[in-house]
Amino acid sequence: MIPAVFRNALPGCRELTILLVFLTLAVGAAVRAEVPLYETEVVWSDQDADRANAFRQALRQVIVKVTGLRGFPDSAQIGSLVENAQGLVQQYQLRVVEAGLGGTSVQEPRLWAQFDQAAVDRLVREAGLPVWGKTRPQVLAWVVVENKGSLQVVGSDGTEEAAWILRHGAASRGVPLFLPLLDLEDQTLAGPPELWVEAGFRIREASERYQPGSILIGRIRQGVLWEAQWSLLLPDGAQRWDAEGDVFELVVDEGVHEAIDSLAAHYMNTVTDTGGAAIVVSVSGVHDFMGYARTMRYLEALNEVESVDVLAVVSGRLRLGLTLRTGVTGLRELVGLGSTLAEDIGDVDGALALRLLP
């Protein structure tokens, strides 16, 4: 990679860049991976005017991730927001990367930009658009392709392009997606035959060790056109749809975007169906300052939580008053997606009972 050129760098920017490179290499292997919502990378040219356009394009992509919307709304108010894109940039980096697949990669100039989270959230809300919080369901994708009589699971040799399309499509919407390891355990429980007939129980059993927030199953075959059957398994049900097209890559891309449309609709409905609320929660397992700090950081970082007030700390239990932008149902779903808190059975003196996970 050609050395990056830094502009408008904050203290510690070099260390941050090294960390970002390391995290990029780890994407797909970590079950608890997260997709950065307030940063993105776009093609740029060496002209100042084009760089300004690149900042606007980058902000458009960030808004798609933050809102969960597939397309960018066309309105004068949003256009004005994007026009001031450069003023919302915290830092940016110019670099050249290898782009392309299948031995056809080329060097391509890119502009990486990170935007101010609070400013973006505020302007998006002022424009009347939803803000989908950072806690999002991780998608485990089991996709099998029938081609000339053979079945091949995406993630195995020869399916690199389909795997890239799945991951890239999900990342562009701010949702982490990963593929199964396809080791002996996976092949035994959910090999190509089980995936092709969508053996739901076997697929769920094979997925348990990955602890996904949702499971995407795709079955694609070539007839006159490429035909796909998709299923999205959620904790409380499933959604299914069909798609077809004459280009394999577009059928795969449409499948992952339809899945994220469904996820966004599900969790946005959860956020908005009951409105905001003021509630009391009781968090057990808080035995030291580190546990207290983890709990507070987690709750204060949720976009769906407007404020957190400490009411009492007694015998390893933290009692908090929360003001929510969502309803209690929304908070419960968010906690279920994370790895910091979990819901306990029942309540404690009328409070929602949670526990701090190790």
Backbone torsions as a table, in degrees:
resi	resn	phi	psi	omega
1	MET	NA	136.8	177.5
2	ILE	-69.9	136.5	-178.4
3	PRO	-53.7	140.7	-178.2
4	ALA	-76.6	153.4	172.7
5	VAL	-106.1	124.1	-176.5
6	PHE	-97.2	140.6	173.1
7	ARG	-135.2	143.8	174.7
8	ASN	56.6	35.5	-173.5
9	ALA	-76.5	140.2	174.9
10	LEU	-89.6	164.3	175.7
11	PRO	-57.2	137.4	-179.7
12	GLY	83.2	8.7	-176.2
13	CYS	-63.5	-38.3	-178.8
14	ARG	-62.8	-44.7	179.0
15	GLU	-63.0	-38.4	178.9
16	LEU	-62.9	-41.8	-179.1
17	THR	-63.3	-42.6	178.0
18	ILE	-61.0	-42.1	179.2
19	LEU	-63.3	-41.2	180.0
20	LEU	-62.4	-40.2	177.9
21	VAL	-62.0	-43.4	179.3
22	PHE	-62.1	-44.2	-179.6
23	LEU	-64.5	-37.1	179.6
24	THR	-61.1	-39.8	179.3
25	LEU	-66.0	-26.3	-176.1
26	ALA	-89.2	-10.0	-176.8
27	VAL	-61.1	136.3	179.8
28	GLY	98.0	-27.0	179.5
29	ALA	-94.1	-27.5	-176.3
30	ALA	-91.7	126.4	-179.2
31	VAL	-66.6	-34.0	-176.3
32	ARG	-97.7	30.0	179.9
33	ALA	-65.1	150.4	176.8
34	GLU	-124.3	151.4	177.5
35	VAL	-101.3	121.2	178.2
36	PRO	-61.1	128.1	-175.5
37	LEU	-89.9	-30.1	-169.0
38	TYR	-105.5	19.3	175.1
39	GLU	-139.2	155.3	-179.9
40	THR	-162.3	175.5	-176.9
41	GLU	-135.6	132.0	-179.1
42	VAL	-134.1	160.7	175.8
43	VAL	-70.3	143.6	179.6
44	TRP	-141.0	162.6	171.6
45	SER	-118.8	178.6	-171.3
46	ASP	-90.1	18.9	179.2
47	GLN	-104.3	140.7	-178.4
48	ASP	-58.6	-42.2	-179.8
49	ALA	-62.5	-41.1	178.7
50	ASP	-66.7	-33.8	178.4
51	ARG	-65.4	-40.3	176.6
52	ALA	-61.2	-41.4	176.1
53	ASN	-63.3	-36.8	179.5
54	ALA	-64.4	-39.1	176.6
55	PHE	-62.7	-40.3	178.7
56	ARG	-65.8	-42.0	177.7
57	GLN	-63.1	-40.7	179.7
58	ALA	-63.0	-42.4	179.9
59	LEU	-65.7	-37.3	175.4
60	ARG	-57.5	-45.4	-179.7
61	GLN	-63.7	-39.6	178.7
62	VAL	-63.9	-41.0	179.9
63	ILE	-64.8	-37.1	175.5
64	VAL	-59.6	-43.6	179.6
65	LYS	-68.5	-42.9	-176.3
66	VAL	-67.2	-38.8	-177.3
67	THR	-86.3	-23.0	-174.0
68	GLY	80.4	1.7	179.5
69	LEU	-80.1	141.5	-178.8
70	ARG	-71.6	-48.0	-178.6
71	GLY	-101.8	166.7	-179.9
72	PHE	-96.9	120.5	-177.6
73	PRO	-59.6	142.4	-180.0
74	ASP	-102.9	101.0	178.4
75	SER	-150.3	156.2	-179.4
76	ALA	-62.6	-36.7	-178.1
77	GLN	-65.5	-44.1	178.6
78	ILE	-68.6	-38.4	177.9
79	GLY	-59.3	-38.6	177.8
80	SER	-66.7	-37.9	178.1
81	LEU	-60.8	-46.7	-177.8
82	VAL	-68.4	-32.1	-178.8
83	GLU	-58.4	-30.4	-179.1
84	ASN	-95.3	24.4	-173.5
85	ALA	-55.3	-44.2	-175.1
86	GLN	-62.4	-29.9	179.2
87	GLY	-72.1	-13.6	179.7
88	LEU	-99.2	-0.4	-177.2
89	VAL	-78.2	128.3	174.0
90	GLN	-85.5	-41.1	177.0
91	GLN	-159.8	157.9	177.0
92	TYR	-147.8	166.1	-174.8
93	GLN	-146.8	134.8	175.4
94	LEU	-102.4	132.1	-178.2
95	ARG	-154.6	168.4	177.2
96	VAL	-121.2	129.7	-176.8
97	VAL	-126.2	162.7	173.5
98	GLU	-83.2	124.1	-178.5
99	ALA	-123.5	144.5	178.2
100	GLY	115.9	166.2	-178.5
101	LEU	-132.4	165.4	171.6
102	GLY	66.5	37.2	176.6
103	GLY	76.3	8.8	-179.7
104	THR	-113.2	25.0	-176.4
105	SER	-69.1	148.0	177.9
106	VAL	-134.3	160.1	175.5
107	GLN	-81.1	131.0	-174.3
108	GLU	-133.0	129.6	178.0
109	PRO	-73.4	136.0	-179.0
110	ARG	-131.1	152.4	171.0
111	LEU	-118.0	118.6	174.4
112	TRP	-97.9	131.8	-178.5
113	ALA	-135.2	140.8	174.4
114	GLN	-117.8	128.4	-176.1
115	PHE	-104.4	157.6	179.4
116	ASP	-70.4	118.8	-174.1
117	GLN	-61.9	-49.9	-176.2
118	ALA	-62.4	-40.0	-178.8
119	ALA	-67.6	-41.7	179.2
120	VAL	-64.2	-46.7	179.8
121	ASP	-59.1	-43.3	-178.0
122	ARG	-63.8	-46.4	-178.1
123	LEU	-68.6	-35.8	177.4
124	VAL	-64.5	-43.9	179.4
125	ARG	-65.5	-39.5	178.5
126	GLU	-63.6	-27.0	178.0
127	ALA	-82.9	0.2	177.8
128	GLY	81.3	18.2	179.4
129	LEU	-100.7	153.9	179.2
130	PRO	-75.7	154.4	171.5
131	VAL	-115.6	112.0	178.0
132	TRP	-86.6	120.3	-173.7
133	GLY	-61.9	172.1	-176.3
134	LYS	-72.1	-23.9	179.3
135	THR	-81.5	107.4	-173.9
136	ARG	-130.5	152.8	-179.2
137	PRO	-68.9	130.5	175.2
138	GLN	-81.2	135.8	-175.0
139	VAL	-102.7	125.4	171.5
140	LEU	-99.7	121.5	-173.7
141	ALA	-107.2	117.6	171.4
142	TRP	-106.9	108.1	-176.7
143	VAL	-127.9	125.1	-179.0
144	VAL	-120.3	138.9	-176.6
145	VAL	-120.0	128.6	173.4
146	GLU	-99.0	122.3	-179.1
147	ASN	-141.6	116.1	178.8
148	LYS	57.2	40.6	173.7
149	GLY	86.9	-5.6	179.4
150	SER	-111.5	150.0	179.1
151	LEU	-106.9	133.1	-179.1
152	GLN	-135.3	129.2	-179.9
153	VAL	-88.7	132.9	179.4
154	VAL	-64.7	128.9	-173.9
155	GLY	120.1	-18.6	176.1
156	SER	-87.6	175.2	-178.8
157	ASP	-58.3	138.1	177.2
158	GLY	89.4	1.0	-179.4
159	THR	-118.0	23.7	-174.6
160	GLU	-60.2	-38.4	-177.0
161	GLU	-67.2	-43.3	177.9
162	ALA	-63.7	-39.8	178.0
163	ALA	-62.2	-41.6	179.1
164	TRP	-63.7	-41.7	-179.5
165	ILE	-62.1	-43.3	179.5
166	LEU	-61.9	-49.9	-177.0
167	ARG	-66.7	-43.8	-177.3
168	HIS	-66.1	-42.4	179.3
169	GLY	-61.7	-43.3	178.7
170	ALA	-66.8	-43.2	-179.2
171	ALA	-62.6	-34.9	179.6
172	SER	-66.2	-17.1	177.6
173	ARG	-105.2	3.7	177.0
174	GLY	80.3	24.0	-178.7
175	VAL	-119.6	128.0	177.5
176	PRO	-75.4	130.6	177.8
177	LEU	-128.8	135.8	177.4
178	PHE	-136.5	162.5	-177.2
179	LEU	-109.3	152.5	177.9
180	PRO	-65.9	159.3	-179.0
181	LEU	-69.8	-25.7	-177.5
182	LEU	60.5	35.3	175.3
183	ASP	-84.1	-169.3	-175.4
184	LEU	-61.0	-39.4	180.0
185	GLU	-62.9	-44.8	178.0
186	ASP	-63.5	-44.3	-177.2
187	GLN	-64.6	-33.0	-179.5
188	THR	-71.2	-43.3	-175.7
189	LEU	-86.3	-39.9	-172.9
190	ALA	-140.8	61.1	175.4
191	GLY	-77.3	-178.7	-178.9
192	PRO	-51.9	-41.9	179.6
193	PRO	-62.2	-43.0	-179.6
194	GLU	-66.0	-38.6	178.8
195	LEU	-68.0	-38.1	-175.3
196	TRP	-66.2	-34.0	178.6
197	VAL	-96.0	4.5	-177.7
198	GLU	49.6	64.2	175.6
199	ALA	-75.4	88.7	-169.6
200	GLY	-56.7	-44.4	-178.5
201	PHE	-62.6	-44.0	-179.1
202	ARG	-65.7	-40.0	-178.8
203	ILE	-67.6	-42.3	176.9
204	ARG	-62.3	-40.2	178.9
205	GLU	-63.8	-42.9	178.7
206	ALA	-66.3	-26.2	-175.8
207	SER	-84.6	-14.6	-172.5
208	GLU	-57.5	-40.5	-175.6
209	ARG	-68.8	-18.5	178.6
210	TYR	-87.1	-14.8	179.2
211	GLN	50.1	54.2	-179.4
212	PRO	-79.0	158.9	172.6
213	GLY	-81.2	-24.5	176.8
214	SER	-157.1	161.4	-177.6
215	ILE	-125.1	124.3	176.8
216	LEU	-104.0	125.3	178.4
217	ILE	-116.6	127.8	178.3
218	GLY	-127.0	135.3	176.5
219	ARG	-126.4	112.9	-172.3
220	ILE	-121.1	134.7	178.3
221	ARG	-140.0	156.7	179.9
222	GLN	-103.3	118.9	171.1
223	GLY	-118.1	-131.4	170.5
224	VAL	-62.1	-39.1	172.0
225	LEU	-122.0	170.1	169.8
226	TRP	-75.7	126.6	-178.1
227	GLU	-117.0	135.6	-177.4
228	ALA	-131.9	139.3	170.6
229	GLN	-116.6	123.9	-174.9
230	TRP	-117.6	145.2	173.8
231	SER	-136.8	136.8	175.1
232	LEU	-117.3	113.3	-178.7
233	LEU	-95.8	119.2	177.0
234	LEU	-108.6	163.8	-179.7
235	PRO	-56.4	-29.9	-174.7
236	ASP	-111.2	17.9	178.9
237	GLY	156.9	-165.2	-177.9
238	ALA	-144.4	151.7	173.6
239	GLN	-126.3	142.1	-176.0
240	ARG	-135.1	146.4	177.5
241	TRP	-157.7	159.9	179.0
242	ASP	-114.0	156.1	177.1
243	ALA	-150.6	157.0	175.6
244	GLU	-152.1	159.3	179.3
245	GLY	-177.0	167.1	-177.4
246	ASP	-91.8	-3.4	178.7
247	VAL	-120.8	120.4	-176.5
248	PHE	-56.8	-46.6	-175.7
249	GLU	-61.2	-37.8	-179.9
250	LEU	-70.3	-33.9	177.4
251	VAL	-65.4	-41.6	177.6
252	VAL	-65.2	-45.5	-178.6
253	ASP	-62.3	-43.3	179.8
254	GLU	-64.3	-35.5	179.3
255	GLY	-62.2	-46.0	-178.4
256	VAL	-69.5	-36.0	179.2
257	HIS	-70.7	-36.1	175.3
258	GLU	-62.9	-39.4	179.0
259	ALA	-62.0	-43.4	-178.3
260	ILE	-73.5	-31.1	170.6
261	ASP	-56.1	-44.3	-179.5
262	SER	-66.3	-42.4	178.2
263	LEU	-62.7	-45.9	-179.4
264	ALA	-61.4	-43.4	179.7
265	ALA	-63.3	-40.9	-179.1
266	HIS	-63.5	-50.1	-175.0
267	TYR	-79.0	-29.2	174.1
268	MET	-66.9	-39.5	176.9
269	ASN	-63.0	-39.0	177.8
270	THR	-62.3	-38.5	-178.3
271	VAL	-69.8	-37.8	-169.1
272	THR	-103.9	-8.7	-172.2
273	ASP	-72.6	-28.3	-176.0
274	THR	-110.6	-7.7	-179.4
275	GLY	76.3	179.9	-179.2
276	GLY	-72.8	165.8	-178.1
277	ALA	-158.2	155.2	171.4
278	ALA	-110.5	119.9	-175.9
279	ILE	-133.5	167.4	174.1
280	VAL	-113.8	133.2	176.0
281	VAL	-121.1	150.0	177.5
282	SER	-121.8	116.6	-174.2
283	VAL	-107.5	116.7	177.3
284	SER	-90.1	168.0	178.0
285	GLY	81.5	13.7	179.8
286	VAL	-98.0	90.7	-171.7
287	HIS	-103.3	-8.3	-179.2
288	ASP	-153.0	179.1	-177.1
289	PHE	-65.2	-34.8	179.6
290	MET	-62.3	-41.5	177.4
291	GLY	-65.0	-40.8	177.1
292	TYR	-61.1	-45.1	-178.0
293	ALA	-65.3	-41.3	178.6
294	ARG	-60.7	-45.1	-179.1
295	THR	-62.1	-47.3	-177.7
296	MET	-66.0	-43.2	179.4
297	ARG	-60.5	-42.8	-177.9
298	TYR	-63.3	-50.5	-177.0
299	LEU	-67.4	-40.3	-178.9
300	GLU	-69.4	-22.7	-179.7
301	ALA	-82.7	-13.9	-179.6
302	LEU	-73.8	124.1	177.4
303	ASN	-60.7	-26.6	-177.0
304	GLU	-77.3	-12.1	179.3
305	VAL	-103.1	119.4	-177.3
306	GLU	-81.6	-39.5	179.6
307	SER	-154.3	155.6	179.1
308	VAL	-131.3	125.4	177.7
309	ASP	-121.0	133.0	177.8
310	VAL	-83.1	121.9	-179.8
311	LEU	-97.9	-38.2	-179.6
312	ALA	-166.2	153.1	172.9
313	VAL	-130.4	111.2	-175.0
314	VAL	-139.9	124.0	171.4
315	SER	48.4	54.1	176.4
316	GLY	74.1	12.4	-179.2
317	ARG	-124.6	133.2	-177.8
318	LEU	-109.6	124.2	-179.8
319	ARG	-107.2	122.5	-171.6
320	LEU	-127.8	148.3	170.1
321	GLY	-105.0	123.3	-177.8
322	LEU	-112.9	135.9	167.1
323	THR	-104.9	119.6	-172.8
324	LEU	-104.3	146.8	167.8
325	ARG	-84.7	-15.5	179.3
326	THR	-110.7	-174.1	170.7
327	GLY	-92.0	177.5	-179.6
328	VAL	-63.6	-35.5	178.0
329	THR	-59.3	-42.0	178.6
330	GLY	-61.9	-42.4	179.0
331	LEU	-63.4	-42.4	179.9
332	ARG	-60.9	-42.3	179.4
333	GLU	-65.1	-40.2	179.9
334	LEU	-64.5	-43.9	178.9
335	VAL	-60.9	-38.8	179.6
336	GLY	-64.9	-23.7	180.0
337	LEU	-84.2	-22.6	-174.1
338	GLY	-89.7	-178.8	-179.4
339	SER	-126.7	21.4	179.1
340	THR	-105.8	-46.0	179.8
341	LEU	-122.2	156.6	173.4
342	ALA	-138.9	153.6	-179.0
343	GLU	-83.7	135.4	173.4
344	ASP	-91.4	163.6	178.4
345	ILE	-76.5	136.1	177.0
346	GLY	79.3	-163.3	178.4
347	ASP	-135.9	173.9	-178.7
348	VAL	-124.6	106.9	-178.9
349	ASP	51.5	44.4	177.4
350	GLY	82.9	-2.2	-179.2
351	ALA	-94.1	152.0	173.2
352	LEU	-68.7	123.2	-174.5
353	ALA	-89.0	122.6	175.9
354	LEU	-125.8	163.1	173.5
355	ARG	-135.0	147.2	178.6
356	LEU	-82.2	125.2	-179.9
357	LEU	-82.0	152.8	-179.8
358	PRO	-59.9	NA	NA
